[in-house]
């Protein structure tokens, strides 16, 4: 019973959520928008990886 | 076995102090915050095309902000020198720290003056999509710069430890380093 209750609470956001129309095609269907979406996806993907790599490099340099 | 038990364990010095590690994690989250703002700016700019411009009677102070950028970069360099000198030559370290604070204050007050001028010309958050993006992006940075300058003053008055100064320098480097990117994006 408790498990079912917890599962219901956990799944509640799925029932409450409404669809969000925010894709590049729905927003602005142009070539510039598509390029901007690709560029910003790359930025948001690589920024944390680059940051972590920079920290590892800095710590390694400091330890040697 | 006996030897290992009796020999005192050598305590390894941490590569980063707690303050530096905490600041580094915070800088990581801030980096993603600004990356999200920049992404939103680029997507809106690409989608709006020709409509993503200032009102015709307003021009952004590109040159003045460029000079202000120079002041901010110099302030970052002064804080770097302050951290380098802090334990070796305290007097020089304090002077560099003070110079860094003055540089930060000049940047923040000049930004505030520019904003007041733009607002007086009728450029507000609601006047256009460009103005909204401008105030959001530049305002987020200005808020970070202003809070960091206040922290710098606080630490200067308390004559904090080098570890705290290094942590502060780390965050100031982030604030200083991201500004030329924002300047290039928004002003050109």
gemmi code that builds the backbone of each chain (N, CA, C; Angstrom):
import gemmi

chains = {
    "A": [
        ("UNK", (0.839, -1.215, 0.000), (0.000, 0.000, 0.000), (0.874, 1.264, 0.000)),
        ("UNK", (1.888, 1.217, 0.878), (2.792, 2.364, 0.973), (3.563, 2.556, -0.324)),
        ("UNK", (3.939, 1.444, -0.931), (4.680, 1.513, -2.205), (3.796, 2.130, -3.287)),
        ("UNK", (2.545, 1.715, -3.317), (1.607, 2.244, -4.316), (1.396, 3.739, -4.119)),
        ("UNK", (1.337, 4.147, -2.840), (1.148, 5.570, -2.530), (2.358, 6.392, -2.982)),
        ("UNK", (3.548, 5.860, -2.670), (4.779, 6.546, -3.073), (4.876, 6.624, -4.596)),
        ("UNK", (4.532, 5.518, -5.250), (4.585, 5.485, -6.718), (3.599, 6.497, -7.309)),
        ("UNK", (2.429, 6.620, -6.682), (1.431, 7.590, -7.168), (1.950, 9.011, -7.034)),
        ("UNK", (2.586, 9.296, -5.893), (3.132, 10.646, -5.677), (4.243, 10.917, -6.688)),
        ("UNK", (5.065, 9.896, -6.911), (6.184, 10.038, -7.842), (5.694, 10.271, -9.276)),
        ("UNK", (4.600, 9.606, -9.626), (4.088, 9.695, -11.001), (3.118, 10.855, -11.218)),
        ("UNK", (2.753, 11.516, -10.115), (1.779, 12.611, -10.213), (2.201, 13.709, -11.207)),
        ("UNK", (3.487, 14.113, -11.204), (3.881, 15.164, -12.165), (3.592, 14.788, -13.615)),
        ("UNK", (3.643, 13.491, -13.916), (3.381, 13.064, -15.305), (1.917, 13.331, -15.667)),
        ("UNK", (1.016, 13.102, -14.711), (-0.411, 13.327, -14.984), (-0.731, 14.827, -15.045)),
        ("UNK", (0.005, 15.572, -14.221), (-0.278, 17.015, -14.165), (0.361, 17.784, -15.318)),
        ("UNK", (1.405, 17.215, -15.917), (2.160, 17.949, -16.940), (1.332, 18.182, -18.196)),
        ("UNK", (1.585, 19.316, -18.800), (0.930, 19.614, -20.080), (2.003, 19.659, -21.162)),
        ("UNK", (1.681, 19.336, -22.401), (2.717, 19.337, -23.442), (3.255, 20.741, -23.705)),
        ("UNK", (4.551, 20.817, -23.924), (5.191, 22.106, -24.210), (5.605, 22.126, -25.666)),
        ("UNK", (5.167, 23.127, -26.372), (5.506, 23.240, -27.790), (6.664, 24.218, -27.929)),
        ("UNK", (7.870, 23.689, -27.904), (9.031, 24.574, -27.931), (10.121, 24.088, -28.871)),
        ("UNK", (9.760, 23.314, -29.851), (10.804, 22.856, -30.771), (11.089, 23.938, -31.809)),
        ("UNK", (12.208, 23.780, -32.501), (12.619, 24.828, -33.442), (11.623, 25.007, -34.583)),
        ("UNK", (10.995, 23.909, -34.975), (10.044, 23.990, -36.099), (8.764, 24.716, -35.667)),
        ("UNK", (8.292, 24.411, -34.421), (7.082, 25.097, -33.938), (7.349, 26.587, -33.724)),
        ("UNK", (8.541, 26.893, -33.207), (8.871, 28.292, -32.877), (9.123, 29.116, -34.119)),
        ("UNK", (10.259, 28.901, -34.725), (10.633, 29.679, -35.907), (11.171, 28.716, -36.960)),
        ("UNK", (10.451, 28.549, -38.022), (10.893, 27.600, -39.037), (11.796, 28.281, -40.056)),
        ("UNK", (13.033, 28.529, -39.678), (13.975, 29.114, -40.639), (15.334, 28.438, -40.477)),
        ("UNK", (16.175, 28.613, -41.465), (17.489, 27.972, -41.456), (18.362, 28.552, -40.330)),
        ("UNK", (18.223, 29.879, -40.105), (19.012, 30.522, -39.040), (18.661, 29.933, -37.675)),
        ("UNK", (17.362, 29.688, -37.465), (16.916, 29.116, -36.195), (17.482, 27.719, -35.999)),
        ("UNK", (17.450, 26.952, -37.079), (17.964, 25.579, -37.006), (19.447, 25.606, -36.630)),
        ("UNK", (20.201, 26.495, -37.283), (21.633, 26.618, -36.985), (21.831, 27.046, -35.534)),
        ("UNK", (20.993, 28.003, -35.086), (21.113, 28.496, -33.709), (20.835, 27.379, -32.700)),
        ("UNK", (19.826, 26.544, -33.017), (19.512, 25.430, -32.116), (20.670, 24.439, -32.054)),
        ("UNK", (21.282, 24.173, -33.192), (22.412, 23.219, -33.217), (23.590, 23.800, -32.434)),
        ("UNK", (23.856, 25.095, -32.684), (24.977, 25.761, -31.996), (24.775, 25.774, -30.480)),
        ("UNK", (23.571, 26.126, -30.053), (23.322, 26.224, -28.605), (23.281, 24.835, -27.952)),
        ("UNK", (22.839, 23.829, -28.698), (22.882, 22.457, -28.155), (24.332, 22.046, -27.936)),
        ("UNK", (25.175, 22.387, -28.903), (26.602, 22.070, -28.763), (27.190, 22.826, -27.569)),
        ("UNK", (26.811, 24.100, -27.447), (27.325, 24.924, -26.334), (26.931, 24.325, -24.986)),
        ("UNK", (25.653, 23.986, -24.846), (25.162, 23.461, -23.572), (25.675, 22.050, -23.300)),
        ("UNK", (26.048, 21.327, -24.349), (26.584, 19.981, -24.152), (28.062, 20.017, -23.784)),
        ("UNK", (28.812, 20.853, -24.488), (30.261, 20.831, -24.298), (30.753, 21.734, -23.166)),
        ("UNK", (29.970, 22.743, -22.784), (30.410, 23.651, -21.710), (30.724, 22.902, -20.410)),
        ("UNK", (29.824, 22.037, -19.906), (30.166, 21.347, -18.654), (31.328, 20.372, -18.808)),
        ("UNK", (31.404, 19.723, -19.982), (32.500, 18.770, -20.205), (33.844, 19.502, -20.230)),
        ("UNK", (33.862, 20.645, -20.910), (35.088, 21.436, -20.979), (35.481, 21.935, -19.591)),
        ("UNK", (34.475, 22.343, -18.830), (34.732, 22.845, -17.477), (35.347, 21.749, -16.600)),
        ("UNK", (34.752, 20.554, -16.660), (35.260, 19.442, -15.849), (36.679, 19.071, -16.311)),
        ("UNK", (36.890, 19.048, -17.621), (38.217, 18.723, -18.150), (39.244, 19.759, -17.684)),
        ("UNK", (38.843, 21.026, -17.661), (39.750, 22.091, -17.221), (40.105, 21.916, -15.741)),
        ("UNK", (39.138, 21.532, -14.930), (39.401, 21.316, -13.498), (40.370, 20.152, -13.300)),
        ("UNK", (40.117, 19.064, -14.014), (40.997, 17.879, -13.904), (42.418, 18.255, -14.319)),
        ("UNK", (42.530, 18.986, -15.423), (43.847, 19.409, -15.912), (44.546, 20.299, -14.885)),
        ("UNK", (43.800, 21.226, -14.293), (44.363, 22.158, -13.305), (44.841, 21.412, -12.052)),
        ("UNK", (44.025, 20.460, -11.585), (44.392, 19.707, -10.385), (45.602, 18.813, -10.649)),
        ("UNK", (45.631, 18.236, -11.827), (46.758, 17.375, -12.195), (48.050, 18.198, -12.261)),
        ("UNK", (47.915, 19.385, -12.834), (49.079, 20.273, -12.957), (49.555, 20.713, -11.573)),
        ("UNK", (48.589, 20.973, -10.699), (48.924, 21.446, -9.354), (49.559, 20.337, -8.513)),
        ("UNK", (49.118, 19.109, -8.749), (49.634, 17.999, -7.935), (51.033, 17.564, -8.366)),
        ("UNK", (51.385, 17.819, -9.623), (52.707, 17.357, -10.105), (53.798, 18.369, -9.758)),
    ],
    "B": [
        ("UNK", (55.728, -4.118, 10.277), (54.376, -3.853, 10.793), (54.438, -2.820, 11.914)),
        ("UNK", (55.422, -3.107, 12.854), (55.575, -2.196, 13.986), (55.967, -0.794, 13.510)),
        ("UNK", (56.842, -0.842, 12.486), (57.323, 0.437, 11.950), (56.171, 1.267, 11.370)),
        ("UNK", (55.280, 0.580, 10.664), (54.153, 1.296, 10.056), (53.215, 1.852, 11.125)),
        ("UNK", (53.105, 1.132, 12.198), (52.185, 1.581, 13.238), (52.746, 2.769, 14.019)),
        ("UNK", (54.070, 2.780, 14.171), (54.645, 3.843, 14.997), (54.958, 5.108, 14.189)),
        ("UNK", (55.182, 4.925, 12.882), (55.493, 6.105, 12.069), (54.245, 6.979, 11.920)),
        ("UNK", (54.357, 8.271, 12.243), (53.174, 9.118, 12.089), (52.791, 9.261, 10.617)),
        ("UNK", (51.505, 9.206, 10.365), (51.038, 9.334, 8.983), (51.256, 10.754, 8.483)),
        ("UNK", (51.859, 10.847, 7.321), (52.072, 12.183, 6.754), (50.734, 12.707, 6.236)),
        ("UNK", (50.381, 13.901, 6.629), (49.089, 14.478, 6.207), (49.260, 15.186, 4.887)),
        ("UNK", (48.556, 14.686, 3.887), (48.643, 15.294, 2.560), (47.896, 16.625, 2.568)),
        ("UNK", (48.551, 17.638, 2.014), (47.867, 18.934, 1.940), (46.871, 18.891, 0.779)),
        ("UNK", (45.655, 19.366, 0.992), (44.669, 19.312, -0.094), (45.059, 20.235, -1.240)),
        ("UNK", (44.715, 19.808, -2.440), (45.046, 20.627, -3.620), (44.228, 21.911, -3.635)),
        ("UNK", (43.025, 21.821, -3.117), (42.148, 23.004, -3.056), (41.590, 23.125, -1.642)),
        ("UNK", (41.445, 24.344, -1.172), (40.803, 24.544, 0.127), (39.294, 24.343, -0.030)),
        ("UNK", (38.598, 24.230, 1.086), (37.144, 24.049, 1.034), (36.480, 25.224, 0.320)),
        ("UNK", (36.977, 26.434, 0.606), (36.406, 27.636, -0.019), (36.592, 27.608, -1.529)),
        ("UNK", (37.779, 27.176, -1.959), (38.049, 27.111, -3.400), (37.196, 26.044, -4.084)),
        ("UNK", (37.076, 24.893, -3.430), (36.270, 23.810, -4.014), (34.800, 24.220, -4.126)),
        ("UNK", (34.287, 24.826, -3.062), (32.898, 25.298, -3.072), (32.681, 26.326, -4.173)),
        ("UNK", (33.639, 27.247, -4.301), (33.524, 28.293, -5.333), (33.572, 27.678, -6.723)),
        ("UNK", (34.434, 26.677, -6.883), (34.574, 26.020, -8.180), (33.259, 25.352, -8.601)),
        ("UNK", (32.610, 24.692, -7.660), (31.317, 24.042, -7.954), (30.276, 25.111, -8.298)),
        ("UNK", (30.306, 26.206, -7.546), (29.370, 27.308, -7.802), (29.624, 27.924, -9.187)),
        ("UNK", (30.886, 28.093, -9.530), (31.236, 28.641, -10.848), (30.704, 27.721, -11.954)),
        ("UNK", (30.777, 26.416, -11.729), (30.242, 25.462, -12.704), (28.760, 25.664, -12.940)),
        ("UNK", (28.010, 25.854, -11.855), (26.561, 26.071, -12.002), (26.274, 27.421, -12.656)),
        ("UNK", (27.091, 28.415, -12.327), (26.923, 29.743, -12.929), (27.242, 29.713, -14.427)),
        ("UNK", (28.227, 28.915, -14.762), (28.605, 28.767, -16.175), (27.419, 28.242, -16.980)),
        ("UNK", (26.727, 27.249, -16.418), (25.574, 26.683, -17.113), (24.416, 27.677, -17.161)),
        ("UNK", (24.285, 28.479, -16.107), (23.239, 29.512, -16.076), (23.457, 30.508, -17.226)),
        ("UNK", (24.699, 30.969, -17.374), (24.983, 31.935, -18.439), (24.921, 31.270, -19.818)),
        ("UNK", (25.314, 29.994, -19.883), (25.220, 29.279, -21.162), (23.759, 29.199, -21.606)),
        ("UNK", (22.858, 28.988, -20.644), (21.426, 28.935, -20.967), (20.929, 30.308, -21.437)),
        ("UNK", (21.366, 31.377, -20.768), (20.946, 32.724, -21.175), (21.466, 33.064, -22.574)),
        ("UNK", (22.727, 32.706, -22.826), (23.329, 32.978, -24.139), (22.585, 32.180, -25.219)),
        ("UNK", (22.257, 30.934, -24.898), (21.518, 30.093, -25.854), (20.173, 30.722, -26.196)),
        ("UNK", (19.456, 31.163, -25.168), (18.159, 31.798, -25.388), (18.320, 33.042, -26.257)),
        ("UNK", (19.354, 33.827, -25.984), (19.615, 35.047, -26.751), (19.854, 34.714, -28.227)),
        ("UNK", (20.698, 33.711, -28.469), (21.038, 33.351, -29.855), (19.819, 32.824, -30.619)),
        ("UNK", (19.006, 32.021, -29.939), (17.833, 31.438, -30.607), (16.795, 32.525, -30.918)),
        ("UNK", (16.572, 33.414, -29.955), (15.600, 34.499, -30.196), (16.103, 35.409, -31.321)),
        ("UNK", (17.412, 35.696, -31.290), (18.002, 36.559, -32.321), (17.851, 35.930, -33.705)),
        ("UNK", (18.129, 34.625, -33.794), (18.017, 33.932, -35.086), (16.566, 33.883, -35.563)),
        ("UNK", (15.648, 33.697, -34.633), (14.227, 33.588, -35.000), (13.617, 34.906, -35.417)),
        ("UNK", (14.059, 35.990, -34.771), (13.456, 37.301, -35.063), (14.059, 37.967, -36.293)),
        ("UNK", (15.303, 37.626, -36.603), (15.949, 38.184, -37.795), (16.051, 39.694, -37.749)),
        ("UNK", (15.469, 40.346, -38.765), (15.574, 41.809, -38.902), (14.845, 42.551, -37.782)),
        ("UNK", (13.890, 41.871, -37.146), (13.105, 42.541, -36.097), (13.873, 42.628, -34.771)),
        ("UNK", (15.012, 41.937, -34.688), (15.780, 41.906, -33.441), (16.770, 43.074, -33.422)),
        ("UNK", (16.229, 44.273, -33.322), (17.075, 45.474, -33.331), (16.598, 46.449, -32.254)),
        ("UNK", (17.458, 47.440, -32.003), (17.099, 48.503, -31.074), (16.099, 49.450, -31.721)),
        ("UNK", (15.338, 50.186, -30.917), (14.533, 51.269, -31.497), (15.471, 52.258, -32.217)),
        ("UNK", (14.984, 52.849, -33.298), (15.860, 53.645, -34.177), (16.528, 54.831, -33.477)),
        ("UNK", (15.892, 55.397, -32.437), (16.457, 56.597, -31.808), (17.475, 56.267, -30.703)),
        ("UNK", (17.771, 54.982, -30.515), (18.702, 54.586, -29.446), (19.920, 53.885, -30.041)),
        ("UNK", (21.105, 54.274, -29.560), (22.318, 53.535, -29.926), (23.011, 53.099, -28.635)),
        ("UNK", (23.513, 51.900, -28.647), (24.198, 51.393, -27.453), (25.580, 52.045, -27.336)),
        ("UNK", (26.022, 52.335, -26.111), (27.344, 52.967, -25.925), (28.477, 51.953, -26.097)),
        ("UNK", (28.770, 51.638, -27.343), (29.741, 50.568, -27.633), (31.139, 50.940, -27.141)),
        ("UNK", (31.570, 52.169, -27.433), (32.935, 52.574, -27.077), (33.100, 52.668, -25.552)),
        ("UNK", (32.164, 53.333, -24.907), (32.246, 53.488, -23.440), (32.241, 52.122, -22.757)),
        ("UNK", (31.409, 51.228, -23.248), (31.362, 49.882, -22.651), (32.645, 49.118, -22.959)),
        ("UNK", (33.218, 49.382, -24.134), (34.503, 48.757, -24.482), (35.591, 49.184, -23.502)),
        ("UNK", (35.617, 50.493, -23.194), (36.603, 51.001, -22.220), (36.328, 50.400, -20.840)),
        ("UNK", (35.049, 50.295, -20.515), (34.649, 49.705, -19.235), (35.086, 48.235, -19.156)),
        ("UNK", (35.038, 47.561, -20.290), (35.500, 46.173, -20.344), (36.985, 46.095, -20.000)),
        ("UNK", (37.741, 47.066, -20.530), (39.175, 47.138, -20.223), (39.403, 47.311, -18.728)),
        ("UNK", (38.599, 48.167, -18.111), (38.712, 48.402, -16.656), (38.440, 47.103, -15.895)),
        ("UNK", (37.435, 46.370, -16.330), (37.079, 45.109, -15.663), (38.209, 44.088, -15.799)),
        ("UNK", (38.801, 44.011, -16.986), (39.898, 43.061, -17.197), (41.101, 43.427, -16.322)),
        ("UNK", (41.382, 44.719, -16.230), (42.505, 45.170, -15.386), (42.213, 44.848, -13.917)),
        ("UNK", (40.957, 45.021, -13.520), (40.565, 44.702, -12.147), (40.822, 43.215, -11.845)),
        ("UNK", (40.510, 42.364, -12.800), (40.774, 40.927, -12.638), (42.257, 40.651, -12.485)),
        ("UNK", (43.061, 41.360, -13.275), (44.517, 41.177, -13.192), (45.050, 41.651, -11.838)),
        ("UNK", (44.502, 42.764, -11.348), (44.929, 43.290, -10.043), (44.590, 42.303, -8.913)),
        ("UNK", (43.439, 41.670, -9.008), (43.073, 40.695, -7.967), (43.996, 39.479, -8.036)),
        ("UNK", (44.397, 39.134, -9.234), (45.356, 38.032, -9.406), (46.682, 38.404, -8.723)),
        ("UNK", (47.144, 39.629, -8.958), (48.395, 40.086, -8.340), (48.251, 40.139, -6.821)),
        ("UNK", (47.074, 40.569, -6.353), (46.832, 40.648, -4.904), (46.967, 39.267, -4.264)),
        ("UNK", (46.408, 38.248, -4.923), (46.493, 36.879, -4.378), (47.933, 36.369, -4.408)),
        ("UNK", (48.677, 36.774, -5.439), (50.077, 36.340, -5.528), (50.928, 36.968, -4.420)),
        ("UNK", (50.620, 38.239, -4.121), (51.462, 38.983, -3.167), (50.992, 38.830, -1.721)),
        ("UNK", (49.788, 38.278, -1.529), (49.128, 38.346, -0.217), (50.017, 37.875, 0.934)),
        ("UNK", (50.698, 36.738, 0.773), (51.525, 36.208, 1.868), (52.961, 36.714, 1.838)),
        ("UNK", (53.427, 37.097, 0.650), (54.833, 37.522, 0.528), (55.016, 38.981, 0.936)),
        ("UNK", (54.178, 39.834, 0.398), (54.284, 41.275, 0.664), (52.862, 41.794, 0.906)),
        ("UNK", (52.427, 41.757, 2.162), (51.039, 42.050, 2.497), (50.608, 43.461, 2.046)),
        ("UNK", (51.524, 44.427, 2.214), (51.179, 45.806, 1.854), (50.858, 45.917, 0.356)),
        ("UNK", (51.741, 45.327, -0.468), (51.507, 45.354, -1.926), (50.228, 44.589, -2.267)),
        ("UNK", (50.035, 43.446, -1.591), (48.836, 42.643, -1.817), (47.572, 43.433, -1.527)),
        ("UNK", (47.586, 44.171, -0.424), (46.405, 44.971, -0.062), (46.166, 46.093, -1.063)),
        ("UNK", (47.268, 46.686, -1.546), (47.127, 47.760, -2.536), (46.513, 47.236, -3.841)),
        ("UNK", (46.979, 46.067, -4.267), (46.417, 45.467, -5.488), (44.950, 45.089, -5.278)),
        ("UNK", (44.661, 44.607, -4.095), (43.277, 44.232, -3.773), (42.379, 45.476, -3.848)),
        ("UNK", (42.870, 46.567, -3.260), (42.103, 47.819, -3.282), (41.903, 48.306, -4.724)),
        ("UNK", (42.969, 48.191, -5.530), (42.867, 48.604, -6.942), (41.828, 47.754, -7.678)),
        ("UNK", (41.806, 46.458, -7.356), (40.816, 45.560, -7.984), (39.400, 45.971, -7.596)),
        ("UNK", (39.221, 46.338, -6.320), (37.892, 46.772, -5.854), (37.475, 48.049, -6.582)),
        ("UNK", (38.413, 48.985, -6.697), (38.104, 50.256, -7.373), (37.715, 49.993, -8.836)),
        ("UNK", (38.467, 49.103, -9.498), (38.145, 48.730, -10.882), (36.741, 48.140, -10.991)),
        ("UNK", (36.414, 47.260, -10.066), (35.079, 46.655, -10.057), (33.992, 47.688, -9.815)),
        ("UNK", (34.274, 48.613, -8.905), (33.295, 49.676, -8.606), (33.073, 50.569, -9.821)),
        ("UNK", (34.161, 50.892, -10.509), (34.048, 51.732, -11.718), (33.169, 51.017, -12.754)),
        ("UNK", (33.425, 49.723, -12.933), (32.641, 48.953, -13.915), (31.159, 48.964, -13.566)),
        ("UNK", (30.860, 48.667, -12.307), (29.451, 48.559, -11.898), (28.750, 49.916, -11.987)),
        ("UNK", (29.408, 50.970, -11.525), (28.755, 52.287, -11.557), (28.590, 52.797, -13.002)),
        ("UNK", (29.580, 52.512, -13.855), (29.452, 52.934, -15.257), (28.303, 52.190, -15.934)),
        ("UNK", (28.185, 50.898, -15.632), (27.068, 50.121, -16.175), (25.732, 50.701, -15.691)),
        ("UNK", (25.684, 51.030, -14.408), (24.468, 51.612, -13.837), (24.107, 52.928, -14.507)),
        ("UNK", (25.131, 53.755, -14.782), (24.914, 55.039, -15.449), (24.372, 54.819, -16.872)),
        ("UNK", (24.985, 53.847, -17.585), (24.519, 53.542, -18.952), (23.067, 53.076, -18.948)),
        ("UNK", (22.747, 52.259, -17.987), (21.369, 51.745, -17.868), (20.391, 52.894, -17.624)),
        ("UNK", (20.791, 53.812, -16.730), (19.886, 54.927, -16.419), (19.649, 55.782, -17.662)),
        ("UNK", (20.711, 55.929, -18.488), (20.578, 56.693, -19.739), (19.642, 55.965, -20.711)),
        ("UNK", (19.836, 54.670, -20.850), (18.982, 53.883, -21.768), (17.527, 53.914, -21.309)),
        ("UNK", (17.332, 53.807, -20.000), (15.957, 53.863, -19.473), (15.323, 55.227, -19.723)),
        ("UNK", (16.159, 56.285, -19.591), (15.622, 57.638, -19.814), (15.228, 57.857, -21.278)),
        ("UNK", (15.873, 57.085, -22.203), (15.518, 57.178, -23.622), (14.312, 56.297, -23.967)),
        ("UNK", (13.793, 55.620, -22.970), (12.592, 54.798, -23.193), (12.869, 53.339, -23.484)),
        ("UNK", (14.132, 52.913, -23.304), (14.443, 51.494, -23.535), (14.245, 50.737, -22.224)),
        ("UNK", (13.175, 49.943, -22.160), (12.885, 49.171, -20.950), (12.741, 47.691, -21.317)),
        ("UNK", (12.502, 46.884, -20.302), (12.343, 45.437, -20.524), (11.184, 45.138, -21.471)),
        ("UNK", (10.179, 46.005, -21.461), (8.976, 45.728, -22.254), (8.947, 46.470, -23.592)),
        ("UNK", (9.975, 47.301, -23.869), (9.899, 48.112, -25.084), (10.147, 47.298, -26.355)),
        ("UNK", (10.989, 46.281, -26.295), (11.206, 45.412, -27.465), (11.826, 44.099, -27.007)),
        ("UNK", (11.832, 43.121, -27.907), (12.407, 41.818, -27.547), (13.922, 41.957, -27.346)),
        ("UNK", (14.570, 42.833, -28.155), (16.009, 43.038, -27.982), (16.292, 43.647, -26.612)),
        ("UNK", (15.490, 44.645, -26.241), (15.693, 45.313, -24.938), (15.529, 44.318, -23.791)),
        ("UNK", (14.532, 43.441, -23.924), (14.310, 42.431, -22.870), (15.528, 41.519, -22.748)),
        ("UNK", (16.043, 41.066, -23.905), (17.224, 40.188, -23.896), (18.445, 40.939, -23.359)),
        ("UNK", (18.575, 42.205, -23.768), (19.713, 43.029, -23.338), (19.726, 43.153, -21.821)),
        ("UNK", (18.591, 43.573, -21.266), (18.548, 43.793, -19.811), (18.697, 42.480, -19.043)),
        ("UNK", (18.179, 41.403, -19.593), (18.292, 40.108, -18.906), (19.743, 39.636, -18.866)),
        ("UNK", (20.390, 39.687, -20.012), (21.760, 39.164, -20.114), (22.763, 40.069, -19.393)),
        ("UNK", (22.711, 41.349, -19.733), (23.650, 42.297, -19.130), (23.321, 42.484, -17.641)),
        ("UNK", (22.029, 42.456, -17.315), (21.609, 42.624, -15.916), (22.058, 41.467, -15.050)),
        ("UNK", (21.966, 40.255, -15.582), (22.420, 39.083, -14.812), (23.904, 39.214, -14.516)),
        ("UNK", (24.670, 39.675, -15.514), (26.107, 39.848, -15.287), (26.371, 40.982, -14.303)),
        ("UNK", (25.646, 42.080, -14.460), (25.849, 43.233, -13.568), (25.534, 42.854, -12.119)),
        ("UNK", (24.519, 42.045, -11.933), (24.166, 41.588, -10.576), (25.313, 40.772, -9.972)),
        ("UNK", (25.876, 39.889, -10.785), (27.015, 39.084, -10.313), (28.210, 39.980, -9.982)),
        ("UNK", (28.474, 40.952, -10.871), (29.610, 41.851, -10.651), (29.398, 42.667, -9.375)),
        ("UNK", (28.193, 43.194, -9.189), (27.909, 44.042, -8.018), (28.055, 43.239, -6.714)),
        ("UNK", (27.520, 42.029, -6.701), (27.608, 41.198, -5.482), (29.073, 40.832, -5.200)),
        ("UNK", (29.825, 40.533, -6.258), (31.234, 40.174, -6.047), (32.038, 41.370, -5.544)),
        ("UNK", (31.734, 42.553, -6.042), (32.435, 43.749, -5.549), (32.129, 43.953, -4.057)),
        ("UNK", (30.875, 43.755, -3.669), (30.516, 43.854, -2.249), (31.284, 42.824, -1.415)),
        ("UNK", (31.399, 41.612, -1.948), (32.173, 40.565, -1.257), (33.647, 40.949, -1.145)),
        ("UNK", (34.161, 41.557, -2.204), (35.568, 41.992, -2.204), (35.790, 43.029, -1.108)),
        ("UNK", (34.849, 43.971, -0.991), (34.969, 45.009, 0.055), (34.924, 44.345, 1.435)),
        ("UNK", (34.001, 43.402, 1.590), (33.852, 42.695, 2.867), (35.145, 41.960, 3.237)),
        ("UNK", (35.698, 41.251, 2.266), (36.935, 40.504, 2.540), (38.116, 41.444, 2.768)),
        ("UNK", (38.135, 42.558, 2.060), (39.231, 43.525, 2.234), (39.212, 44.095, 3.650)),
        ("UNK", (38.031, 44.418, 4.126), (37.914, 44.997, 5.472), (38.261, 43.982, 6.552)),
        ("UNK", (37.972, 42.712, 6.274), (38.247, 41.674, 7.283), (39.660, 41.110, 7.178)),
        ("UNK", (40.409, 41.534, 6.131), (41.773, 41.026, 5.906), (41.795, 39.497, 5.963)),
        ("UNK", (41.071, 38.889, 5.023), (40.859, 37.438, 5.074), (42.110, 36.641, 4.728)),
        ("UNK", (41.993, 35.318, 4.920), (43.084, 34.409, 4.617), (43.277, 34.307, 3.103)),
        ("UNK", (44.459, 33.814, 2.734), (44.777, 33.683, 1.308), (43.806, 32.726, 0.602)),
        ("UNK", (43.401, 31.650, 1.296), (42.491, 30.672, 0.682), (41.182, 31.329, 0.270)),
        ("UNK", (40.673, 32.234, 1.126), (39.426, 32.926, 0.802), (39.629, 33.898, -0.358)),
        ("UNK", (40.794, 34.544, -0.357), (41.099, 35.474, -1.443), (41.207, 34.721, -2.774)),
        ("UNK", (41.797, 33.539, -2.726), (41.915, 32.722, -3.941), (40.541, 32.292, -4.445)),
        ("UNK", (39.660, 31.945, -3.520), (38.295, 31.549, -3.899), (37.580, 32.735, -4.545)),
        ("UNK", (37.765, 33.902, -3.954), (37.147, 35.113, -4.504), (37.708, 35.411, -5.892)),
        ("UNK", (39.026, 35.235, -6.026), (39.677, 35.476, -7.318), (39.097, 34.542, -8.391)),
        ("UNK", (38.849, 33.295, -7.986), (38.276, 32.316, -8.907), (36.933, 32.812, -9.455)),
        ("UNK", (36.086, 33.321, -8.566), (34.765, 33.780, -8.997), (34.871, 35.071, -9.811)),
        ("UNK", (35.777, 35.954, -9.394), (35.954, 37.215, -10.127), (36.490, 36.949, -11.532)),
        ("UNK", (37.361, 35.958, -11.656), (37.857, 35.568, -12.981), (36.703, 35.129, -13.871)),
        ("UNK", (35.755, 34.417, -13.277), (34.589, 33.979, -14.051), (33.772, 35.189, -14.512)),
        ("UNK", (33.521, 36.109, -13.562), (32.714, 37.302, -13.886), (33.435, 38.153, -14.943)),
        ("UNK", (34.747, 38.302, -14.775), (35.540, 39.103, -15.721), (35.634, 38.378, -17.070)),
        ("UNK", (35.855, 37.078, -17.031), (36.080, 36.304, -18.248), (34.855, 36.181, -19.136)),
        ("UNK", (33.691, 36.131, -18.536), (32.481, 35.934, -19.348), (31.987, 37.255, -19.966)),
        ("UNK", (32.429, 38.379, -19.390), (31.915, 39.662, -19.874), (32.282, 39.976, -21.335)),
        ("UNK", (33.554, 39.794, -21.770), (33.851, 40.081, -23.185), (32.962, 39.297, -24.151)),
        ("UNK", (32.604, 38.073, -23.777), (31.709, 37.261, -24.613), (30.316, 37.893, -24.686)),
        ("UNK", (29.813, 38.306, -23.532), (28.479, 38.943, -23.488), (28.523, 40.276, -24.252)),
        ("UNK", (29.590, 41.014, -24.046), (29.764, 42.316, -24.723), (29.736, 42.122, -26.239)),
        ("UNK", (30.491, 41.150, -26.722), (30.537, 40.872, -28.158), (29.180, 40.434, -28.703)),
        ("UNK", (28.473, 39.651, -27.917), (27.171, 39.142, -28.366), (26.115, 40.238, -28.433)),
        ("UNK", (26.043, 41.025, -27.379), (24.929, 41.980, -27.232), (25.198, 43.304, -27.952)),
        ("UNK", (26.420, 43.786, -27.897), (26.695, 45.136, -28.403), (27.027, 45.177, -29.904)),
        ("UNK", (27.310, 43.999, -30.506), (27.701, 44.029, -31.938), (26.719, 43.222, -32.789)),
    ],
}
model = gemmi.Model(1)
for chain_id, residues in chains.items():
    chain = gemmi.Chain(chain_id)
    for i, (resn, *xyz) in enumerate(residues, 1):
        res = gemmi.Residue()
        res.name, res.seqid = resn, gemmi.SeqId(i, " ")
        for name, pos in zip(("N", "CA", "C"), xyz):
            atom = gemmi.Atom()
            atom.name, atom.element = name, gemmi.Element(name[0])
            atom.pos, atom.b_iso = gemmi.Position(*pos), 0.0
            res.add_atom(atom)
        chain.add_residue(res)
    model.add_chain(chain)
structure = gemmi.Structure()
structure.add_model(model)
structure.setup_entities()
